[in-house]
Amino acid sequence: MKRRANGDGTILKRKDGRWMAQAYVTLSNGERKRICITAKEYETVRTKLREALDREKHRLPHAEKNWTVAEYLDYWLNDVQKSRIRETTMAAYTVTVNNHLNGLLPQLQL
C-alpha cells in the first residue's frame, strides 16, 4: 500500500470493522481541528474525506459545532441578515422564523 502525502488525511480500518478517516480542517473561527469520519464502506469514507479536503482546498470553513435548525436560524437572522436587509424584510423574516419554523424544527440537527 502506498503512503498518503502530507495533508491528504488518514484512512484506516478500526477494530470494529468500520473504516475511519481523519484530517485537519479550518473552522469558521480560524482554528484548526482534526475531524474524524467513520463509515462501514471504504469508498464512503474516502468520498467523505475527499469532500472535506476539497472544502479545505477551496478555503470553505467547517462548522465549529453541530447546530440545531432553530439555533442556526436565530444566528442567521441576528448575525448574518441583520446588516444586509431592510428593517421591514427583517421583521417579516423574524415573524416567519419564530411563528412557523422554530416551533416545528427545534430538535433537528444540521
DSSP file (Angstrom, degrees, kcal/mol; ACC not computed):
  #  RESIDUE AA STRUCTURE BP1 BP2  ACC     N-H-->O    O-->H-N    N-H-->O    O-->H-N    TCO  KAPPA ALPHA  PHI   PSI    X-CA   Y-CA   Z-CA
    1    1 A M              0   0    0      0, 0.0     2,-0.2     0, 0.0     0, 0.0   0.000 360.0 360.0 360.0 136.1    0.0    0.0    0.0
    2    2 A K        -     0   0    0      1,-0.1     2,-0.3     0, 0.0     0, 0.0  -0.471 360.0-112.6 -78.5 149.5    1.3    3.4   -0.9
    3    3 A R        -     0   0    0     -2,-0.2     2,-0.2     1,-0.1    -1,-0.1  -0.616  31.5-118.6 -80.7 139.2    1.8    6.1    1.7
    4    4 A R        -     0   0    0     -2,-0.3     3,-0.1     1,-0.1     5,-0.1  -0.484  32.2-106.3 -78.0 148.9   -0.5    9.1    1.5
    5    5 A A    >   -     0   0    0     -2,-0.2     3,-2.1     1,-0.1     4,-0.2  -0.291  45.8 -81.3 -71.9 158.7    1.0   12.5    1.0
    6    6 A N  T 3  S+     0   0    0      1,-0.3    -1,-0.1     2,-0.1     0, 0.0  -0.408 119.8  21.7 -60.4 129.5    1.2   15.1    3.8
    7    7 A G  T 3  S+     0   0    0     -2,-0.1    -1,-0.3    -3,-0.1     3,-0.1   0.392  93.6 104.1  92.2  -3.1   -2.1   16.9    4.1
    8    8 A D  S <  S-     0   0    0     -3,-2.1    -2,-0.1     1,-0.3    45,-0.1   0.430  81.3-126.0 -89.8   0.4   -4.1   14.1    2.4
    9    9 A G        -     0   0    0     -4,-0.2     2,-0.4    -5,-0.1    -1,-0.3  -0.192  23.9 -80.8  82.6-178.7   -5.6   12.8    5.7
   10   10 A T  E     -A   22   0A   0     12,-2.8    12,-2.3    -3,-0.1     2,-0.4  -0.974  31.6-170.4-128.3 138.1   -5.5    9.3    7.1
   11   11 A I  E     +A   21   0A   0     -2,-0.4     2,-0.3    10,-0.2    10,-0.2  -0.997  20.6 153.2-128.5 128.7   -7.7    6.3    6.3
   12   12 A L  E     -A   20   0A   0      8,-2.7     8,-3.0    -2,-0.4     2,-0.5  -0.978  42.4-109.0-149.6 161.7   -7.6    3.1    8.4
   13   13 A K  E     -A   19   0A   0     -2,-0.3     6,-0.2     6,-0.2     2,-0.1  -0.806  33.6-139.7 -95.7 130.9   -9.8    0.2    9.4
   14   14 A R    >   -     0   0    0      4,-3.3     3,-1.6    -2,-0.5    -1,-0.0  -0.338  25.3-106.5 -83.2 167.5  -11.0    0.1   13.1
   15   15 A K  T 3  S+     0   0    0      1,-0.3    -1,-0.1     2,-0.1    -2,-0.0   0.793 118.8  60.1 -63.9 -28.4  -11.2   -3.0   15.3
   16   16 A D  T 3  S-     0   0    0      2,-0.1    -1,-0.3     1,-0.1     3,-0.1   0.433 121.1-105.7 -82.5   3.0  -15.0   -3.0   15.0
   17   17 A G  S <  S+     0   0    0     -3,-1.6     2,-0.2     1,-0.3    -2,-0.1   0.281  82.1 120.5  95.3 -10.7  -14.7   -3.4   11.2
   18   18 A R        -     0   0    0     -5,-0.1    -4,-3.3     1,-0.0    -1,-0.3  -0.501  62.5-119.0 -84.3 158.3  -15.7    0.2   10.2
   19   19 A W  E     -AB  13  39A   0     20,-2.9    20,-2.0    -6,-0.2     2,-0.4  -0.735  26.5-163.0 -95.1 145.9  -13.4    2.5    8.2
   20   20 A M  E     -AB  12  38A   0     -8,-3.0    -8,-2.7    -2,-0.3     2,-0.4  -0.992   6.4-168.9-132.4 136.9  -12.2    5.8    9.7
   21   21 A A  E     -AB  11  37A   0     16,-3.0    16,-3.1    -2,-0.4     2,-0.4  -0.960   5.7-170.6-122.4 144.3  -10.7    8.8    8.0
   22   22 A Q  E     +AB  10  36A   0    -12,-2.3   -12,-2.8    -2,-0.4     2,-0.3  -0.987  12.8 155.7-133.9 144.4   -9.0   11.7    9.8
   23   23 A A  E     - B   0  35A   0     12,-1.5    12,-3.1    -2,-0.4     2,-0.4  -0.981  40.2-108.0-159.3 158.2   -7.9   15.1    8.5
   24   24 A Y  E     + B   0  34A   0     -2,-0.3     2,-0.3    10,-0.3    10,-0.2  -0.784  39.5 177.1 -91.5 135.5   -7.2   18.6    9.7
   25   25 A V  E     - B   0  33A   0      8,-2.8     8,-2.6    -2,-0.4     2,-0.5  -0.905  30.4-112.5-133.2 161.9   -9.6   21.3    8.7
   26   26 A T  E     - B   0  32A   0     -2,-0.3    36,-2.3     6,-0.2     6,-0.2  -0.835  30.1-142.4 -96.8 130.6  -10.0   25.0    9.3
   27   27 A L  B >   -c   62   0B   0      4,-3.3     3,-1.9    -2,-0.5    36,-0.2  -0.369  29.7-101.7 -84.7 169.0  -13.1   26.1   11.4
   28   28 A S  T 3  S+     0   0    0     34,-1.5    35,-0.1     1,-0.3    -1,-0.1   0.709 122.8  56.9 -66.3 -18.9  -15.1   29.2   10.7
   29   29 A N  T 3  S-     0   0    0      2,-0.1    -1,-0.3     0, 0.0     3,-0.1   0.404 122.2-105.0 -91.4   3.5  -13.3   30.9   13.7
   30   30 A G  S <  S+     0   0    0     -3,-1.9    -2,-0.1     1,-0.3     2,-0.1   0.275  79.1 127.9  96.5 -10.8   -9.9   30.3   12.1
   31   31 A E        -     0   0    0     -5,-0.1    -4,-3.3     1,-0.1     2,-0.4  -0.382  57.1-124.2 -76.9 157.8   -8.8   27.5   14.4
   32   32 A R  E     +B   26   0A   0     -6,-0.2     2,-0.3    -3,-0.1    -6,-0.2  -0.845  31.4 179.4-101.6 140.7   -7.5   24.1   13.0
   33   33 A K  E     -B   25   0A   0     -8,-2.6    -8,-2.8    -2,-0.4     2,-0.6  -0.996  29.0-125.1-142.1 143.8   -9.2   20.9   14.2
   34   34 A R  E     -B   24   0A   0     -2,-0.3     2,-0.3   -10,-0.2   -10,-0.3  -0.807  31.2-159.0 -89.3 121.5   -8.8   17.2   13.4
   35   35 A I  E     -B   23   0A   0    -12,-3.1   -12,-1.5    -2,-0.6     2,-0.4  -0.686   5.1-148.7-100.1 156.3  -12.0   15.7   12.2
   36   36 A C  E     -B   22   0A   0     -2,-0.3     2,-0.4   -14,-0.2   -14,-0.2  -0.993  10.4-170.9-127.0 127.0  -12.9   12.0   12.2
   37   37 A I  E     -B   21   0A   0    -16,-3.1   -16,-3.0    -2,-0.4     2,-0.3  -0.972   7.2-173.8-119.3 129.2  -15.2   10.4    9.6
   38   38 A T  E     +B   20   0A   0     -2,-0.4     2,-0.3   -18,-0.2   -18,-0.2  -0.938  12.2 152.0-125.5 149.5  -16.5    6.8   10.0
   39   39 A A  E     -B   19   0A   0    -20,-2.0   -20,-2.9    -2,-0.3     6,-0.0  -0.970  49.0-114.9-162.6 164.3  -18.5    4.5    7.7
   40   40 A K  S    S+     0   0    0     -2,-0.3     2,-0.4   -22,-0.2    -1,-0.1   0.825  97.8  58.9 -74.7 -31.8  -19.0    0.9    7.0
   41   41 A E  S  > S-     0   0    0      1,-0.1     4,-1.8   -22,-0.1     5,-0.2  -0.795  73.4-140.0-106.2 141.9  -17.6    1.0    3.5
   42   42 A Y  H  > S+     0   0    0     -2,-0.4     4,-2.7     1,-0.2     5,-0.2   0.913 104.4  53.4 -61.2 -44.7  -14.1    2.2    2.5
   43   43 A E  H  > S+     0   0    0      1,-0.2     4,-2.4     2,-0.2    -1,-0.2   0.862 106.4  53.0 -62.8 -36.2  -15.4    4.0   -0.6
   44   44 A T  H  > S+     0   0    0      2,-0.2     4,-2.4     1,-0.2    -1,-0.2   0.931 111.6  45.2 -64.0 -45.8  -17.9    6.0    1.5
   45   45 A V  H  X S+     0   0    0     -4,-1.8     4,-2.6     1,-0.2     5,-0.2   0.918 112.9  50.9 -63.6 -43.2  -15.1    7.1    3.9
   46   46 A R  H  X S+     0   0    0     -4,-2.7     4,-2.4     1,-0.2    -2,-0.2   0.903 111.2  48.2 -62.3 -41.1  -12.8    8.0    1.0
   47   47 A T  H  X S+     0   0    0     -4,-2.4     4,-2.3     2,-0.2    -1,-0.2   0.928 113.0  47.0 -64.7 -45.9  -15.5   10.1   -0.7
   48   48 A K  H  X S+     0   0    0     -4,-2.4     4,-2.2     2,-0.2    -2,-0.2   0.884 112.6  50.1 -64.9 -38.0  -16.4   12.0    2.5
   49   49 A L  H  X S+     0   0    0     -4,-2.6     4,-2.6     2,-0.2     5,-0.2   0.922 109.8  50.7 -64.7 -43.4  -12.7   12.6    3.2
   50   50 A R  H  X S+     0   0    0     -4,-2.4     4,-2.3    -5,-0.2    -2,-0.2   0.901 109.8  50.8 -61.1 -40.5  -12.2   13.9   -0.3
   51   51 A E  H  X S+     0   0    0     -4,-2.3     4,-2.2     2,-0.2    -1,-0.2   0.918 111.1  48.2 -63.0 -43.0  -15.2   16.3    0.1
   52   52 A A  H  X S+     0   0    0     -4,-2.2     4,-1.9     1,-0.2    -2,-0.2   0.907 113.5  46.8 -63.9 -42.1  -13.8   17.6    3.4
   53   53 A L  H  X S+     0   0    0     -4,-2.6     4,-2.5     2,-0.2    -1,-0.2   0.834 109.7  54.0 -71.1 -31.5  -10.4   18.1    1.8
   54   54 A D  H  X S+     0   0    0     -4,-2.3     4,-2.1     2,-0.2    -2,-0.2   0.903 107.9  50.3 -66.1 -40.7  -11.9   19.8   -1.2
   55   55 A R  H  <>S+     0   0    0     -4,-2.2     5,-3.1     1,-0.2    -2,-0.2   0.917 112.5  47.6 -60.3 -42.1  -13.8   22.2    1.1
   56   56 A E  H ><5S+     0   0    0     -4,-1.9     3,-1.3     3,-0.2    -2,-0.2   0.900 109.5  52.8 -65.6 -41.1  -10.4   22.9    2.8
   57   57 A K  H 3<5S+     0   0    0     -4,-2.5    -1,-0.2     1,-0.3    -2,-0.2   0.868 110.8  46.7 -62.7 -37.6   -8.7   23.4   -0.5
   58   58 A H  T 3<5S-     0   0    0     -4,-2.1    -1,-0.3    -5,-0.1    -2,-0.2   0.304 117.0-116.2 -88.4   9.5  -11.3   26.0   -1.6
   59   59 A R  T < 5 +     0   0    0     -3,-1.3    -3,-0.2     1,-0.2    -2,-0.1   0.818  61.0 153.2  60.6  36.0  -11.0   27.7    1.8
   60   60 A L      < -     0   0    0     -5,-3.1    -1,-0.2    -6,-0.2   -34,-0.2  -0.866  42.3-128.6 -92.9 119.3  -14.5   27.0    2.8
   61   61 A P        -     0   0    0      0, 0.0     2,-0.2     0, 0.0   -34,-0.2  -0.305  14.0-127.9 -71.2 152.1  -14.6   26.8    6.7
   62   62 A H  B     -c   27   0B   0    -36,-2.3   -34,-1.5     1,-0.1     2,-0.0  -0.631  36.5 -88.9 -92.9 156.3  -16.2   23.9    8.5
   63   63 A A        -     0   0    0     -2,-0.2    -1,-0.1   -36,-0.2     3,-0.1  -0.352  24.3-143.6 -66.5 143.4  -18.7   24.4   11.3
   64   64 A E  S    S+     0   0    0      1,-0.1     2,-0.3   -37,-0.1    -1,-0.1   0.788  80.6   3.2 -76.6 -29.0  -17.4   24.9   14.8
   65   65 A K  S    S-     0   0    0      0, 0.0     2,-0.6     0, 0.0    -1,-0.1  -0.928  85.3 -88.6-148.3 169.1  -20.3   23.0   16.3
   66   66 A N        -     0   0    0     -2,-0.3     2,-0.3    -3,-0.1    43,-0.0  -0.774  47.7-155.3 -84.6 122.4  -23.4   21.0   15.4
   67   67 A W        -     0   0    0     -2,-0.6    43,-2.8     4,-0.0     2,-0.2  -0.711  11.2-135.0 -98.4 145.6  -26.3   23.4   15.1
   68   68 A T  B  >  -D  109   0C   0     -2,-0.3     4,-2.4    41,-0.2    41,-0.2  -0.596  33.7-110.9 -82.4 163.1  -30.0   22.7   15.5
   69   69 A V  H  > S+     0   0    0     39,-2.2     4,-2.6    36,-0.5     5,-0.2   0.911 119.4  52.1 -62.1 -41.6  -32.1   24.3   12.8
   70   70 A A  H  > S+     0   0    0     35,-0.6     4,-2.0    38,-0.3    -1,-0.2   0.907 110.1  48.2 -62.1 -42.9  -33.6   26.7   15.4
   71   71 A E  H  > S+     0   0    0     35,-0.2     4,-2.4     1,-0.2    -1,-0.2   0.921 113.1  48.0 -63.2 -44.2  -30.1   27.8   16.6
   72   72 A Y  H  X S+     0   0    0     -4,-2.4     4,-3.2     1,-0.2    -2,-0.2   0.911 109.8  51.6 -65.6 -41.4  -28.9   28.3   13.1
   73   73 A L  H  X S+     0   0    0     -4,-2.6     4,-2.5     2,-0.2    -1,-0.2   0.902 110.4  49.1 -63.3 -40.0  -32.0   30.3   12.0
   74   74 A D  H  X S+     0   0    0     -4,-2.0     4,-2.6     2,-0.2     5,-0.3   0.931 113.8  46.1 -62.5 -45.0  -31.5   32.6   15.1
   75   75 A Y  H  X>S+     0   0    0     -4,-2.4     4,-2.8     1,-0.2     5,-1.0   0.929 112.4  51.1 -60.6 -45.8  -27.9   33.0   14.2
   76   76 A W  I  X>S+     0   0    0     -4,-3.2     5,-2.8     3,-0.2     4,-0.6   0.900 114.5  43.2 -61.2 -42.7  -28.7   33.6   10.5
   77   77 A L  I  <>S+     0   0    0     -4,-2.5     5,-0.9    -5,-0.2    -2,-0.2   0.957 122.9  34.6 -66.8 -50.9  -31.3   36.3   11.4
   78   78 A N  I  <5S+     0   0    0     -4,-2.6    -2,-0.2    -5,-0.2    -3,-0.2   0.772 131.4  24.0 -82.4 -27.6  -29.4   38.2   14.0
   79   79 A D  I  <5S+     0   0    0     -4,-2.8    -3,-0.2    -5,-0.3     4,-0.2   0.768 129.3  29.8-109.4 -33.4  -25.8   37.9   12.8
   80   80 A V  I  <<S+     0   0    0     -5,-1.0     3,-0.3    -4,-0.6    -3,-0.2   0.921 126.0  30.4 -94.9 -54.1  -25.9   37.4    9.0
   81   81 A Q  I >><S+     0   0    0     -5,-2.8     3,-1.6     1,-0.2     4,-1.6   0.750  97.6  81.8 -82.6 -25.0  -29.0   39.0    7.7
   82   82 A K  T 34<S+     0   0    0     -5,-0.9    -1,-0.2    -6,-0.3     3,-0.1   0.847 101.1  36.2 -54.0 -41.0  -29.5   41.9   10.1
   83   83 A S  T 34 S+     0   0    0     -3,-0.3    -1,-0.3    -4,-0.2    -2,-0.1   0.495 117.0  54.8 -90.6  -3.2  -27.0   44.2    8.4
   84   84 A R  T <4 S+     0   0    0     -3,-1.6     2,-0.3    -4,-0.2    -2,-0.2   0.649 102.7  49.5-105.0 -18.5  -27.8   43.1    4.8
   85   85 A I  S  < S-     0   0    0     -4,-1.6     2,-0.0    -3,-0.1     0, 0.0  -0.772  85.5 -91.9-125.0 165.3  -31.6   43.6    4.6
   86   86 A R     >  -     0   0    0     -2,-0.3     4,-2.4     1,-0.1     5,-0.2  -0.259  38.6-110.8 -70.7 161.7  -34.1   46.3    5.2
   87   87 A E  H  > S+     0   0    0      1,-0.2     4,-2.4     2,-0.2     5,-0.2   0.878 117.3  52.0 -62.1 -39.3  -36.0   46.6    8.5
   88   88 A T  H  > S+     0   0    0      2,-0.2     4,-2.1     1,-0.2    -1,-0.2   0.894 110.9  47.3 -67.1 -38.3  -39.3   45.6    7.1
   89   89 A T  H  > S+     0   0    0      2,-0.2     4,-2.7     1,-0.2    -1,-0.2   0.903 111.1  52.3 -66.8 -40.2  -37.8   42.5    5.5
   90   90 A M  H  X S+     0   0    0     -4,-2.4     4,-2.5     1,-0.2    -2,-0.2   0.902 108.9  50.3 -61.4 -41.7  -36.1   41.6    8.8
   91   91 A A  H  X S+     0   0    0     -4,-2.4     4,-2.3     2,-0.2    -1,-0.2   0.911 111.4  47.9 -63.7 -42.2  -39.4   41.9   10.6
   92   92 A A  H  X S+     0   0    0     -4,-2.1     4,-2.3     2,-0.2    -2,-0.2   0.920 112.8  48.2 -65.3 -43.3  -41.1   39.6    8.1
   93   93 A Y  H  X S+     0   0    0     -4,-2.7     4,-2.9     2,-0.2     5,-0.2   0.909 110.9  51.7 -62.3 -42.1  -38.2   37.1    8.3
   94   94 A T  H  X S+     0   0    0     -4,-2.5     4,-2.9     1,-0.2     5,-0.3   0.924 110.7  47.3 -61.9 -45.7  -38.4   37.2   12.1
   95   95 A V  H  X S+     0   0    0     -4,-2.3     4,-2.6     2,-0.2     5,-0.4   0.925 113.9  48.0 -61.8 -44.9  -42.1   36.6   12.2
   96   96 A T  H  X>S+     0   0    0     -4,-2.3     4,-1.9     2,-0.2     5,-1.3   0.930 115.6  43.5 -62.7 -46.4  -41.7   33.7    9.7
   97   97 A V  I  X>S+     0   0    0     -4,-2.9     5,-3.1     3,-0.2     4,-0.6   0.945 119.9  41.0 -65.8 -48.3  -38.9   32.1   11.6
   98   98 A N  I  <5S+     0   0    0     -4,-2.9     5,-0.3    -5,-0.2    -2,-0.2   0.898 123.9  35.0 -70.2 -41.2  -40.4   32.5   15.1
   99   99 A N  I  <5S+     0   0    0     -4,-2.6    -3,-0.2    -5,-0.3    -1,-0.2   0.818 132.8  19.0 -85.5 -31.3  -44.0   31.6   14.3
  100  100 A H  I  <5S+     0   0    0     -4,-1.9     4,-0.3    -5,-0.4    -3,-0.2   0.803 127.5  30.9-112.3 -37.0  -43.6   28.9   11.6
  101  101 A L  I >X<S+     0   0    0     -5,-1.3     4,-2.4    -4,-0.6     3,-0.8   0.914 111.2  52.4 -96.4 -48.0  -40.2   27.4   11.6
  102  102 A N  T 34<S+     0   0    0     -5,-3.1    -4,-0.1     1,-0.3   -32,-0.1   0.830 108.4  53.3 -63.4 -32.0  -38.8   27.4   15.2
  103  103 A G  T 34 S+     0   0    0     -6,-0.3    -1,-0.3    -5,-0.3    -2,-0.1   0.798 117.7  36.7 -70.8 -26.9  -41.8   25.7   16.6
  104  104 A L  T <4 S+     0   0    0     -3,-0.8    -2,-0.2    -4,-0.3     3,-0.2   0.764 124.3  34.5 -94.7 -28.5  -41.6   22.9   14.1
  105  105 A L    ><  +     0   0    0     -4,-2.4     3,-0.8     1,-0.1   -35,-0.6   0.131  69.8 117.3-119.5  20.8  -37.9   22.3   13.8
  106  106 A P  T 3  S+     0   0    0      0, 0.0   -35,-0.2     0, 0.0   -36,-0.2   0.789  81.1  47.6 -66.9 -24.8  -36.0   22.9   17.1
  107  107 A Q  T 3  S+     0   0    0     -3,-0.2     2,-0.1   -39,-0.1    -2,-0.1   0.659  85.3 104.9 -91.0 -15.4  -34.8   19.4   17.5
  108  108 A L    <   -     0   0    0     -3,-0.8   -39,-2.2     1,-0.1     2,-0.3  -0.418  61.7-140.7 -71.0 138.5  -33.4   18.8   14.0
  109  109 A Q  B      D   68   0C   0    -41,-0.2   -41,-0.2    -2,-0.1    -2,-0.1  -0.756 360.0 360.0 -95.9 144.1  -29.6   18.8   13.6
  110  110 A L              0   0    0    -43,-2.8   -42,-0.1    -2,-0.3    -1,-0.1   0.448 360.0 360.0 -81.1 360.0  -27.9   20.4   10.5
